[in-house]
């Protein structure tokens, strides 16, 4: 007697389920586990955890912040690069801001909410202003020039103008009628970063006004072309979990850390060199410093008494 076709189909499905369960549910996981036990891979497979004083201090593969509860930098530690993963270095919310080089105009907050101590959820800070603000803060912390091209010196926001007037064939405004500093809010700053533009007085931006019809003009300013504050000090990585900083960012932190630990600057610099990794295979990537490993080494060799 021939087995009905619907039974044969169900039996085939059951056989496929059993085979795939054995291959993908048992054999493959065991194979991956076995490879992870190979010497040289075992630490990475277990998360590359780093211990200090009998406790887990973190992972050498995942960055973390070295700040106090208020978010201020702990001066005795080297600081990591910024992170946009959750509230910062959150492995469950890894990711970037997804803002690009065209993000240069802020959405200003409602001054009434700010005065009441509330947050305006509609307000948005552009990537340019975020970079400018971070650069100014890092410069103040490390005692270096925090100025950058296209950033205002005083307010630390993006130096961007909205220029109004008739446009020519190239889209330029040869004879402006009105100019607004779009990232500097009236009532927050006293005066715009530049007083005039093409003979027209520059105004501060007012909440609720629409400046989208103006020609957006970033102003470079007189900041050095190569800022003292390096790029990785003011921008987050794509994952938000980068555990490394550049040697340039580590260098501008050396003096602060040495003063906080009452140590010799040259000795701290040598320790930084010790924890600086070169390019992978000699040509991939850039030299980098693992912040966690460096800070733990500092605690061992130069503890703050």
One Martini backbone bead per residue (centre of mass of N, CA, C, O) as a GRO file, in nm:
protein
  305
    1UNK     BB    1   0.095   0.038   0.024
    2UNK     BB    2   0.065   0.367  -0.040
    3UNK     BB    3   0.176   0.656   0.071
    4UNK     BB    4   0.062   0.938   0.128
    5UNK     BB    5   0.164   1.250   0.032
    6UNK     BB    6   0.117   1.407   0.303
    7UNK     BB    7   0.300   1.218   0.470
    8UNK     BB    8   0.563   1.248   0.309
    9UNK     BB    9   0.591   1.552   0.360
   10UNK     BB   10   0.607   1.533   0.670
   11UNK     BB   11   0.853   1.343   0.683
   12UNK     BB   12   1.047   1.535   0.535
   13UNK     BB   13   1.025   1.765   0.739
   14UNK     BB   14   1.130   1.607   0.984
   15UNK     BB   15   1.406   1.533   0.866
   16UNK     BB   16   1.499   1.824   0.820
   17UNK     BB   17   1.477   1.910   1.114
   18UNK     BB   18   1.681   1.707   1.231
   19UNK     BB   19   1.926   1.782   1.061
   20UNK     BB   20   1.934   2.090   1.131
   21UNK     BB   21   1.957   2.050   1.436
   22UNK     BB   22   2.227   1.901   1.434
   23UNK     BB   23   2.395   2.104   1.265
   24UNK     BB   24   2.292   2.397   1.392
   25UNK     BB   25   2.234   2.307   1.710
   26UNK     BB   26   2.519   2.135   1.752
   27UNK     BB   27   2.769   2.128   1.563
   28UNK     BB   28   2.820   2.432   1.518
   29UNK     BB   29   2.847   2.530   1.814
   30UNK     BB   30   3.079   2.333   1.882
   31UNK     BB   31   3.277   2.440   1.671
   32UNK     BB   32   3.291   2.729   1.774
   33UNK     BB   33   3.380   2.659   2.059
   34UNK     BB   34   3.640   2.511   1.979
   35UNK     BB   35   3.780   2.752   1.841
   36UNK     BB   36   3.765   2.940   2.103
   37UNK     BB   37   3.990   2.741   2.255
   38UNK     BB   38   4.212   2.852   2.113
   39UNK     BB   39   4.502   2.970   2.140
   40UNK     BB   40   4.437   3.331   2.131
   41UNK     BB   41   4.097   3.315   2.151
   42UNK     BB   42   3.983   3.283   2.440
   43UNK     BB   43   3.972   3.578   2.542
   44UNK     BB   44   3.782   3.691   2.325
   45UNK     BB   45   3.545   3.488   2.376
   46UNK     BB   46   3.528   3.604   2.692
   47UNK     BB   47   3.572   3.939   2.645
   48UNK     BB   48   3.842   4.052   2.747
   49UNK     BB   49   3.884   4.056   3.047
   50UNK     BB   50   3.963   4.287   3.315
   51UNK     BB   51   4.159   4.279   3.607
   52UNK     BB   52   4.129   4.435   3.949
   53UNK     BB   53   4.157   4.349   4.261
   54UNK     BB   54   3.956   4.092   4.197
   55UNK     BB   55   3.811   4.253   3.963
   56UNK     BB   56   3.610   4.364   3.712
   57UNK     BB   57   3.695   4.645   3.498
   58UNK     BB   58   3.664   4.512   3.203
   59UNK     BB   59   3.721   4.563   2.852
   60UNK     BB   60   3.954   4.573   2.587
   61UNK     BB   61   3.701   4.596   2.360
   62UNK     BB   62   3.545   4.800   2.561
   63UNK     BB   63   3.449   5.090   2.632
   64UNK     BB   64   3.478   5.367   2.877
   65UNK     BB   65   3.412   5.574   3.131
   66UNK     BB   66   3.597   5.856   3.317
   67UNK     BB   67   3.361   5.950   3.533
   68UNK     BB   68   3.144   6.100   3.714
   69UNK     BB   69   2.816   6.142   3.806
   70UNK     BB   70   2.814   6.430   3.638
   71UNK     BB   71   3.038   6.378   3.388
   72UNK     BB   72   3.307   6.441   3.488
   73UNK     BB   73   3.630   6.435   3.467
   74UNK     BB   74   3.882   6.229   3.576
   75UNK     BB   75   4.198   6.355   3.611
   76UNK     BB   76   4.367   6.073   3.663
   77UNK     BB   77   4.244   6.006   3.379
   78UNK     BB   78   4.205   5.889   3.084
   79UNK     BB   79   4.015   5.971   2.810
   80UNK     BB   80   3.772   5.891   2.616
   81UNK     BB   81   3.586   5.875   2.366
   82UNK     BB   82   3.307   5.936   2.247
   83UNK     BB   83   2.953   5.830   2.297
   84UNK     BB   84   2.631   5.700   2.133
   85UNK     BB   85   2.576   5.459   2.331
   86UNK     BB   86   2.335   5.560   2.466
   87UNK     BB   87   2.485   5.690   2.761
   88UNK     BB   88   2.747   5.532   2.710
   89UNK     BB   89   2.886   5.243   2.644
   90UNK     BB   90   2.636   5.059   2.542
   91UNK     BB   91   2.608   4.732   2.435
   92UNK     BB   92   2.277   4.747   2.392
   93UNK     BB   93   2.332   5.046   2.211
   94UNK     BB   94   2.485   5.025   1.962
   95UNK     BB   95   2.607   5.327   1.801
   96UNK     BB   96   2.527   5.608   1.614
   97UNK     BB   97   2.404   5.922   1.510
   98UNK     BB   98   2.396   5.961   1.182
   99UNK     BB   99   2.564   6.210   1.136
  100UNK     BB  100   2.672   6.453   0.907
  101UNK     BB  101   2.826   6.719   0.731
  102UNK     BB  102   2.523   6.858   0.700
  103UNK     BB  103   2.516   6.893   1.016
  104UNK     BB  104   2.486   7.257   1.104
  105UNK     BB  105   2.186   7.296   1.215
  106UNK     BB  106   1.999   7.398   1.469
  107UNK     BB  107   1.745   7.320   1.708
  108UNK     BB  108   1.599   7.526   1.905
  109UNK     BB  109   1.503   7.595   2.213
  110UNK     BB  110   1.270   7.661   2.444
  111UNK     BB  111   1.304   7.913   2.670
  112UNK     BB  112   1.075   7.835   2.868
  113UNK     BB  113   1.183   7.550   2.934
  114UNK     BB  114   1.462   7.630   3.026
  115UNK     BB  115   1.366   7.821   3.261
  116UNK     BB  116   1.209   7.558   3.393
  117UNK     BB  117   1.413   7.304   3.364
  118UNK     BB  118   1.356   7.187   3.082
  119UNK     BB  119   1.314   6.971   2.804
  120UNK     BB  120   1.344   6.999   2.458
  121UNK     BB  121   1.254   6.747   2.237
  122UNK     BB  122   1.281   6.926   1.960
  123UNK     BB  123   1.561   6.965   2.003
  124UNK     BB  124   1.870   7.007   1.799
  125UNK     BB  125   2.198   6.895   1.757
  126UNK     BB  126   2.446   6.933   1.569
  127UNK     BB  127   2.742   6.810   1.473
  128UNK     BB  128   2.900   7.071   1.477
  129UNK     BB  129   2.823   7.166   1.764
  130UNK     BB  130   2.920   6.914   1.910
  131UNK     BB  131   3.217   6.947   1.828
  132UNK     BB  132   3.260   7.233   1.939
  133UNK     BB  133   3.187   7.176   2.235
  134UNK     BB  134   3.395   6.954   2.285
  135UNK     BB  135   3.649   7.115   2.210
  136UNK     BB  136   3.621   7.331   2.428
  137UNK     BB  137   3.622   7.135   2.672
  138UNK     BB  138   3.895   6.997   2.617
  139UNK     BB  139   4.066   7.252   2.614
  140UNK     BB  140   4.003   7.331   2.910
  141UNK     BB  141   4.105   7.066   3.045
  142UNK     BB  142   4.407   7.062   2.886
  143UNK     BB  143   4.522   7.353   2.805
  144UNK     BB  144   4.412   7.410   2.510
  145UNK     BB  145   4.322   7.477   2.195
  146UNK     BB  146   3.962   7.454   2.108
  147UNK     BB  147   3.969   7.544   1.830
  148UNK     BB  148   3.774   7.552   1.517
  149UNK     BB  149   3.662   7.518   1.228
  150UNK     BB  150   3.336   7.647   1.221
  151UNK     BB  151   3.373   7.785   1.509
  152UNK     BB  152   3.295   7.936   1.787
  153UNK     BB  153   3.468   8.073   2.049
  154UNK     BB  154   3.259   8.145   2.277
  155UNK     BB  155   2.995   7.942   2.238
  156UNK     BB  156   3.063   7.665   2.088
  157UNK     BB  157   2.945   7.672   1.789
  158UNK     BB  158   2.825   7.685   1.491
  159UNK     BB  159   2.945   7.881   1.216
  160UNK     BB  160   2.633   7.995   1.102
  161UNK     BB  161   2.461   8.130   0.819
  162UNK     BB  162   2.170   8.316   0.715
  163UNK     BB  163   2.113   8.428   0.383
  164UNK     BB  164   1.936   8.702   0.255
  165UNK     BB  165   1.820   8.711  -0.086
  166UNK     BB  166   1.900   8.740  -0.397
  167UNK     BB  167   1.976   8.507  -0.642
  168UNK     BB  168   2.184   8.372  -0.848
  169UNK     BB  169   2.276   8.129  -1.072
  170UNK     BB  170   2.472   8.002  -0.833
  171UNK     BB  171   2.313   8.067  -0.545
  172UNK     BB  172   2.393   8.339  -0.463
  173UNK     BB  173   2.432   8.640  -0.242
  174UNK     BB  174   2.533   8.952  -0.336
  175UNK     BB  175   2.275   9.109  -0.172
  176UNK     BB  176   2.213   9.133   0.131
  177UNK     BB  177   1.934   9.180   0.378
  178UNK     BB  178   1.986   8.925   0.573
  179UNK     BB  179   2.148   8.803   0.886
  180UNK     BB  180   2.193   8.479   1.053
  181UNK     BB  181   2.280   8.322   1.358
  182UNK     BB  182   2.148   8.005   1.392
  183UNK     BB  183   2.320   7.894   1.668
  184UNK     BB  184   2.249   8.176   1.806
  185UNK     BB  185   2.065   8.267   2.080
  186UNK     BB  186   1.850   8.474   2.191
  187UNK     BB  187   1.950   8.511   2.537
  188UNK     BB  188   2.225   8.336   2.542
  189UNK     BB  189   2.371   8.542   2.372
  190UNK     BB  190   2.494   8.865   2.317
  191UNK     BB  191   2.662   8.800   2.044
  192UNK     BB  192   2.770   8.751   1.752
  193UNK     BB  193   3.059   8.623   1.606
  194UNK     BB  194   2.963   8.832   1.383
  195UNK     BB  195   2.869   9.150   1.293
  196UNK     BB  196   2.930   9.117   0.976
  197UNK     BB  197   2.788   9.071   0.628
  198UNK     BB  198   2.833   9.241   0.363
  199UNK     BB  199   2.729   9.500   0.546
  200UNK     BB  200   2.550   9.321   0.736
  201UNK     BB  201   2.384   9.275   1.011
  202UNK     BB  202   2.404   9.043   1.259
  203UNK     BB  203   2.180   8.808   1.389
  204UNK     BB  204   2.004   8.654   1.619
  205UNK     BB  205   1.837   8.386   1.699
  206UNK     BB  206   1.489   8.296   1.700
  207UNK     BB  207   1.245   8.147   1.836
  208UNK     BB  208   1.035   8.016   1.564
  209UNK     BB  209   1.204   8.091   1.332
  210UNK     BB  210   1.238   8.077   0.975
  211UNK     BB  211   1.560   7.993   0.791
  212UNK     BB  212   1.538   7.801   0.530
  213UNK     BB  213   1.554   8.032   0.290
  214UNK     BB  214   1.833   8.060   0.350
  215UNK     BB  215   2.169   8.083   0.302
  216UNK     BB  216   2.401   7.853   0.392
  217UNK     BB  217   2.694   7.977   0.586
  218UNK     BB  218   2.994   7.878   0.656
  219UNK     BB  219   3.245   7.983   0.897
  220UNK     BB  220   3.575   7.938   0.947
  221UNK     BB  221   3.780   8.136   1.039
  222UNK     BB  222   4.095   8.151   1.257
  223UNK     BB  223   4.148   7.869   1.285
  224UNK     BB  224   4.333   7.612   1.278
  225UNK     BB  225   4.373   7.353   1.053
  226UNK     BB  226   4.520   7.211   1.310
  227UNK     BB  227   4.399   7.110   1.578
  228UNK     BB  228   4.473   7.039   1.907
  229UNK     BB  229   4.211   6.882   1.892
  230UNK     BB  230   4.134   6.585   1.808
  231UNK     BB  231   3.892   6.404   1.648
  232UNK     BB  232   3.852   6.168   1.873
  233UNK     BB  233   3.761   6.387   2.100
  234UNK     BB  234   3.472   6.475   1.916
  235UNK     BB  235   3.418   6.177   1.812
  236UNK     BB  236   3.243   5.902   1.739
  237UNK     BB  237   3.205   5.591   1.684
  238UNK     BB  238   3.017   5.367   1.512
  239UNK     BB  239   2.965   5.188   1.782
  240UNK     BB  240   3.053   5.336   2.069
  241UNK     BB  241   3.306   5.110   2.173
  242UNK     BB  242   3.577   5.234   2.161
  243UNK     BB  243   3.888   5.170   2.344
  244UNK     BB  244   4.034   5.393   2.177
  245UNK     BB  245   4.303   5.620   2.116
  246UNK     BB  246   4.500   5.852   2.015
  247UNK     BB  247   4.813   5.970   2.061
  248UNK     BB  248   4.723   6.269   2.047
  249UNK     BB  249   4.512   6.254   2.276
  250UNK     BB  250   4.705   6.148   2.492
  251UNK     BB  251   4.913   6.382   2.489
  252UNK     BB  252   4.712   6.615   2.600
  253UNK     BB  253   4.679   6.440   2.888
  254UNK     BB  254   4.948   6.403   3.039
  255UNK     BB  255   4.973   6.654   3.227
  256UNK     BB  256   4.717   6.614   3.393
  257UNK     BB  257   4.782   6.329   3.504
  258UNK     BB  258   5.051   6.400   3.635
  259UNK     BB  259   4.937   6.609   3.835
  260UNK     BB  260   4.724   6.420   3.976
  261UNK     BB  261   4.979   6.201   4.046
  262UNK     BB  262   5.259   6.322   4.099
  263UNK     BB  263   5.414   6.297   3.819
  264UNK     BB  264   5.612   6.244   3.562
  265UNK     BB  265   5.573   6.325   3.241
  266UNK     BB  266   5.775   6.128   3.109
  267UNK     BB  267   5.661   5.873   3.247
  268UNK     BB  268   5.376   5.888   3.126
  269UNK     BB  269   5.469   5.884   2.832
  270UNK     BB  270   5.599   5.602   2.844
  271UNK     BB  271   5.337   5.452   2.915
  272UNK     BB  272   5.188   5.523   2.659
  273UNK     BB  273   5.388   5.384   2.466
  274UNK     BB  274   5.341   5.096   2.584
  275UNK     BB  275   5.007   5.128   2.507
  276UNK     BB  276   5.090   5.138   2.204
  277UNK     BB  277   4.957   5.052   1.899
  278UNK     BB  278   5.000   4.951   1.597
  279UNK     BB  279   4.962   4.853   1.298
  280UNK     BB  280   4.811   4.617   1.140
  281UNK     BB  281   5.052   4.447   0.975
  282UNK     BB  282   5.180   4.756   0.930
  283UNK     BB  283   4.895   4.892   0.754
  284UNK     BB  284   4.648   4.874   0.946
  285UNK     BB  285   4.538   5.147   1.034
  286UNK     BB  286   4.609   5.294   1.353
  287UNK     BB  287   4.743   5.414   1.603
  288UNK     BB  288   4.687   5.306   1.956
  289UNK     BB  289   4.508   5.349   2.276
  290UNK     BB  290   4.439   5.175   2.565
  291UNK     BB  291   4.263   5.304   2.822
  292UNK     BB  292   4.227   5.086   3.035
  293UNK     BB  293   4.514   4.975   3.049
  294UNK     BB  294   4.643   5.248   3.120
  295UNK     BB  295   4.485   5.310   3.386
  296UNK     BB  296   4.571   5.056   3.537
  297UNK     BB  297   4.874   5.118   3.525
  298UNK     BB  298   4.855   5.378   3.687
  299UNK     BB  299   4.746   5.253   3.953
  300UNK     BB  300   5.001   5.076   3.999
  301UNK     BB  301   5.240   5.304   3.965
  302UNK     BB  302   5.042   5.584   4.031
  303UNK     BB  303   4.906   5.626   4.300
  304UNK     BB  304   4.664   5.793   4.479
  305UNK     BB  305   4.710   5.938   4.810
   0.00000   0.00000   0.00000
